[in-house]
């Protein structure tokens, strides 16, 4: 993966239309990089290798963003959300619904669950699982 590209400050007009740009022009570059990583590695067709690369890149973007300040708060949230989506997709070693794992092409009954995320008091995210009732149980 390539590092976050350097970005010039740009015009005031372009900065006003990009809420993620804020006073730090690097936040706009991070936003663009998150968009590219999520499209390339965490899209509809996924692989364990691509998801691992995405998680590593998103972790680097978190470090690169540093203290985001008020103007880049949304970008910091996008990085955290992207990391959570990639991690949950990495955990699910099957293909189900509209998302296909090229390295696990078939559904696996054991993965017939809903994955959840809960924010911890420290501000982190904790993953969990919820059982999904069988069709017969759901109609009773």
DOTORTOR-137069 format. One record per residue: x, y, z of N, C-alpha, C in turn; residue number from 1. Coordinates in steps of 0.2 Angstrom, whole numbers, padded with zeros to 4 digits. Layout:
ATOM	X	Y	Z	X	Y	Z	X	Y	Z	NUM
...
***
This chain:
ATOM	0004	-0006	0000	0000	0000	0000	0004	0006	0000	1
ATOM	0002	0011	-0003	0006	0017	-0004	0004	0022	0002	2
ATOM	0009	0026	0004	0007	0031	0010	0002	0036	0008	3
ATOM	0000	0040	0013	-0005	0045	0011	-0001	0050	0007	4
ATOM	-0004	0052	0001	-0001	0057	-0003	-0001	0064	0000	5
ATOM	0004	0068	-0001	0005	0075	0001	-0001	0079	-0003	6
ATOM	-0004	0084	0000	-0009	0088	-0003	-0008	0095	-0001	7
ATOM	-0008	0099	-0006	-0008	0106	-0005	-0014	0109	-0002	8
ATOM	-0014	0115	0001	-0019	0118	0005	-0025	0119	0001	9
ATOM	-0024	0121	-0006	-0030	0122	-0010	-0033	0128	-0009	10
ATOM	-0039	0130	-0013	-0042	0136	-0012	-0047	0136	-0006	11
ATOM	-0049	0142	-0004	-0054	0143	0001	-0060	0140	-0001	12
ATOM	-0062	0141	-0007	-0069	0138	-0010	-0069	0131	-0009	13
ATOM	-0064	0127	-0011	-0064	0120	-0011	-0064	0117	-0004	14
ATOM	-0060	0121	0001	-0060	0119	0008	-0067	0120	0011	15
ATOM	-0071	0125	0009	-0077	0126	0012	-0082	0121	0010	16
ATOM	-0081	0117	0004	-0086	0112	0002	-0084	0105	0004	17
ATOM	-0078	0105	0007	-0076	0098	0010	-0075	0099	0018	18
ATOM	-0081	0096	0021	-0080	0097	0029	-0075	0093	0032	19
ATOM	-0072	0088	0028	-0067	0084	0031	-0060	0088	0031	20
ATOM	-0060	0093	0026	-0053	0096	0025	-0051	0100	0031	21
ATOM	-0056	0104	0034	-0055	0108	0040	-0049	0112	0039	22
ATOM	-0046	0114	0044	-0040	0118	0044	-0033	0114	0042	23
ATOM	-0034	0108	0042	-0028	0103	0040	-0029	0100	0034	24
ATOM	-0026	0102	0028	-0027	0099	0022	-0025	0092	0021	25
ATOM	-0022	0089	0026	-0020	0082	0026	-0026	0078	0028	26
ATOM	-0032	0081	0031	-0038	0077	0032	-0041	0075	0026	27
ATOM	-0041	0080	0021	-0044	0078	0015	-0041	0072	0011	28
ATOM	-0034	0072	0012	-0030	0067	0009	-0032	0060	0012	29
ATOM	-0033	0060	0019	-0034	0054	0023	-0041	0052	0020	30
ATOM	-0046	0057	0020	-0053	0055	0017	-0052	0051	0011	31
ATOM	-0049	0054	0006	-0048	0051	-0001	-0045	0044	0000	32
ATOM	-0040	0043	0004	-0036	0037	0005	-0041	0032	0008	33
ATOM	-0045	0034	0013	-0050	0029	0016	-0055	0027	0011	34
ATOM	-0057	0031	0006	-0062	0030	0001	-0059	0025	-0004	35
ATOM	-0053	0026	-0005	-0049	0021	-0010	-0048	0014	-0007	36
ATOM	-0046	0014	-0001	-0045	0008	0003	-0051	0004	0003	37
ATOM	-0057	0007	0005	-0063	0004	0006	-0066	0001	0000	38
ATOM	-0065	0005	-0006	-0067	0002	-0012	-0063	-0004	-0015	39
ATOM	-0056	-0003	-0014	-0052	-0008	-0017	-0051	-0014	-0013	40
ATOM	-0052	-0014	-0006	-0050	-0020	-0002	-0056	-0022	0002	41
ATOM	-0061	-0018	0003	-0067	-0020	0008	-0074	-0019	0004	42
ATOM	-0073	-0019	-0003	-0079	-0019	-0007	-0083	-0025	-0007	43
ATOM	-0088	-0026	-0012	-0092	-0032	-0012	-0088	-0038	-0013	44
ATOM	-0083	-0038	-0017	-0079	-0044	-0018	-0072	-0043	-0013	45
ATOM	-0072	-0048	-0008	-0066	-0047	-0003	-0062	-0053	-0003	46
ATOM	-0056	-0052	0000	-0052	-0058	0002	-0049	-0057	0009	47
ATOM	-0047	-0062	0012	-0043	-0061	0018	-0037	-0057	0018	48
ATOM	-0033	-0058	0013	-0027	-0054	0011	-0029	-0047	0010	49
ATOM	-0034	-0045	0006	-0036	-0038	0005	-0038	-0035	0011	50
ATOM	-0042	-0039	0015	-0045	-0036	0021	-0039	-0034	0026	51
ATOM	-0035	-0039	0027	-0029	-0038	0031	-0025	-0032	0029	52
ATOM	-0024	-0031	0023	-0020	-0025	0020	-0024	-0019	0022	53
ATOM	-0031	-0019	0021	-0035	-0013	0023	-0035	-0011	0030	54
ATOM	-0035	-0016	0034	-0035	-0015	0042	-0028	-0012	0043	55
ATOM	-0022	-0014	0040	-0016	-0011	0041	-0015	-0004	0039	56
ATOM	-0018	-0003	0033	-0018	0004	0030	-0022	0009	0034	57
ATOM	-0028	0006	0036	-0032	0011	0040	-0029	0012	0047	58
ATOM	-0026	0008	0050	-0022	0009	0056	-0017	0014	0055	59
ATOM	-0013	0014	0049	-0008	0019	0048	-0011	0026	0047	60
ATOM	-0017	0026	0044	-0021	0032	0043	-0023	0035	0050	61
ATOM	-0025	0031	0054	-0026	0033	0061	-0020	0037	0064	62
ATOM	-0014	0034	0063	-0008	0037	0066	-0006	0043	0062	63
ATOM	-0007	0043	0055	-0006	0049	0051	-0010	0055	0053	64
ATOM	-0016	0053	0055	-0021	0059	0056	-0019	0062	0062	65
ATOM	-0016	0059	0067	-0014	0062	0073	-0020	0065	0077	66
ATOM	-0019	0071	0080	-0025	0074	0083	-0029	0078	0078	67
ATOM	-0035	0075	0076	-0038	0078	0071	-0041	0085	0072	68
ATOM	-0042	0087	0078	-0046	0093	0079	-0053	0093	0076	69
ATOM	-0056	0098	0078	-0063	0099	0076	-0065	0098	0069	70
ATOM	-0061	0101	0064	-0062	0101	0057	-0062	0094	0054	71
ATOM	-0057	0090	0057	-0056	0083	0054	-0060	0078	0058	72
ATOM	-0064	0080	0063	-0067	0075	0067	-0071	0069	0063	73
ATOM	-0075	0072	0057	-0078	0067	0053	-0073	0062	0050	74
ATOM	-0068	0064	0048	-0063	0060	0044	-0060	0055	0049	75
ATOM	-0059	0057	0055	-0057	0052	0061	-0062	0047	0062	76
ATOM	-0069	0049	0062	-0074	0044	0062	-0074	0039	0056	77
ATOM	-0073	0042	0050	-0073	0037	0044	-0067	0032	0044	78
ATOM	-0062	0034	0047	-0056	0029	0048	-0058	0024	0053	79
ATOM	-0061	0026	0058	-0063	0021	0063	-0068	0016	0061	80
ATOM	-0073	0019	0057	-0079	0015	0054	-0076	0010	0049	81
ATOM	-0072	0013	0045	-0069	0008	0040	-0065	0003	0043	82
ATOM	-0061	0004	0048	-0057	-0001	0052	-0062	-0006	0055	83
ATOM	-0068	-0004	0058	-0072	-0009	0060	-0076	-0013	0055	84
ATOM	-0078	-0010	0049	-0081	-0014	0044	-0076	-0019	0041	85
ATOM	-0069	-0017	0040	-0064	-0022	0038	-0063	-0028	0043	86
ATOM	-0063	-0026	0049	-0061	-0031	0054	-0067	-0036	0055	87
ATOM	-0073	-0034	0055	-0079	-0038	0055	-0079	-0043	0048	88
ATOM	-0078	-0040	0043	-0078	-0044	0037	-0072	-0049	0037	89
ATOM	-0067	-0047	0040	-0061	-0052	0040	-0063	-0058	0045	90
ATOM	-0067	-0056	0050	-0069	-0062	0054	-0073	-0067	0051	91
ATOM	-0078	-0064	0047	-0083	-0068	0044	-0080	-0072	0038	92
ATOM	-0078	-0078	0039	-0075	-0082	0034	-0080	-0086	0030	93
ATOM	-0084	-0083	0026	-0089	-0085	0022	-0092	-0080	0017	94
ATOM	-0096	-0082	0012	-0099	-0077	0008	-0107	-0078	0010	95
ATOM	-0110	-0072	0011	-0117	-0072	0012	-0120	-0065	0010	96
ATOM	-0126	-0066	0007	-0129	-0060	0005	-0125	-0057	-0001	97
ATOM	-0125	-0050	-0001	-0122	-0046	-0006	-0114	-0046	-0006	98
ATOM	-0111	-0049	-0001	-0104	-0048	0000	-0101	-0055	-0001	99
ATOM	-0096	-0055	-0005	-0093	-0062	-0007	-0085	-0062	-0005	100
ATOM	-0083	-0067	-0002	-0076	-0068	0000	-0073	-0073	-0005	101
ATOM	-0069	-0070	-0009	-0066	-0074	-0014	-0062	-0080	-0011	102
ATOM	-0060	-0080	-0005	-0056	-0085	-0002	-0061	-0090	0002	103
ATOM	-0067	-0088	0003	-0072	-0092	0006	-0079	-0091	0002	104
ATOM	-0080	-0094	-0003	-0085	-0093	-0008	-0092	-0096	-0006	105
ATOM	-0092	-0100	-0001	-0099	-0103	0001	-0101	-0101	0008	106
ATOM	-0108	-0100	0009	-0110	-0099	0016	-0109	-0104	0020	107
ATOM	-0108	-0102	0027	-0106	-0107	0032	-0112	-0106	0037	108
ATOM	-0115	-0112	0039	-0121	-0111	0044	-0119	-0108	0050	109
ATOM	-0113	-0110	0053	-0110	-0107	0059	-0110	-0100	0059	110
ATOM	-0109	-0097	0053	-0109	-0089	0053	-0116	-0086	0052	111
ATOM	-0121	-0090	0053	-0128	-0087	0052	-0129	-0083	0058	112
ATOM	-0126	-0078	0059	-0126	-0073	0065	-0126	-0066	0063	113
ATOM	-0127	-0062	0067	-0126	-0055	0066	-0120	-0053	0070	114
ATOM	-0116	-0049	0067	-0110	-0046	0071	-0112	-0039	0074	115
ATOM	-0110	-0038	0080	-0112	-0031	0083	-0106	-0028	0085	116
ATOM	-0106	-0021	0086	-0101	-0017	0088	-0104	-0013	0094	117
ATOM	-0100	-0012	0099	-0102	-0008	0105	-0096	-0004	0107	118
ATOM	-0098	0002	0108	-0093	0007	0110	-0091	0006	0118	119
ATOM	-0085	0005	0119	-0083	0004	0126	-0082	0011	0130	120
ATOM	-0082	0011	0136	-0082	0017	0140	-0075	0021	0138	121
ATOM	-0070	0017	0136	-0064	0021	0134	-0064	0023	0127	122
ATOM	-0070	0022	0123	-0070	0025	0117	-0068	0020	0111	123
ATOM	-0066	0014	0113	-0065	0009	0108	-0071	0005	0106	124
ATOM	-0070	0000	0101	-0076	-0004	0099	-0075	-0011	0101	125
ATOM	-0080	-0014	0103	-0080	-0021	0105	-0085	-0025	0101	126
ATOM	-0082	-0030	0097	-0086	-0034	0093	-0090	-0040	0097	127
ATOM	-0096	-0041	0094	-0099	-0047	0097	-0104	-0050	0092	128
ATOM	-0107	-0056	0094	-0111	-0060	0090	-0118	-0060	0093	129
ATOM	-0123	-0060	0088	-0130	-0062	0090	-0133	-0067	0086	130
ATOM	-0136	-0072	0089	-0139	-0078	0085	-0145	-0075	0081	131
ATOM	-0145	-0078	0075	-0151	-0077	0071	-0155	-0083	0071	132
ATOM	-0162	-0083	0073	-0166	-0089	0073	-0167	-0092	0066	133
ATOM	-0168	-0098	0066	-0169	-0102	0060	-0176	-0099	0057	134
ATOM	-0177	-0100	0051	-0184	-0098	0048	-0190	-0101	0051	135
ATOM	-0189	-0107	0054	-0195	-0110	0057	-0196	-0107	0064	136
ATOM	-0191	-0105	0067	-0192	-0102	0074	-0194	-0095	0073	137
ATOM	-0192	-0091	0068	-0194	-0084	0067	-0202	-0084	0065	138
ATOM	-0205	-0089	0062	-0212	-0088	0060	-0217	-0091	0066	139
ATOM	-0214	-0093	0071	-0219	-0096	0077	-0222	-0090	0080	140
***
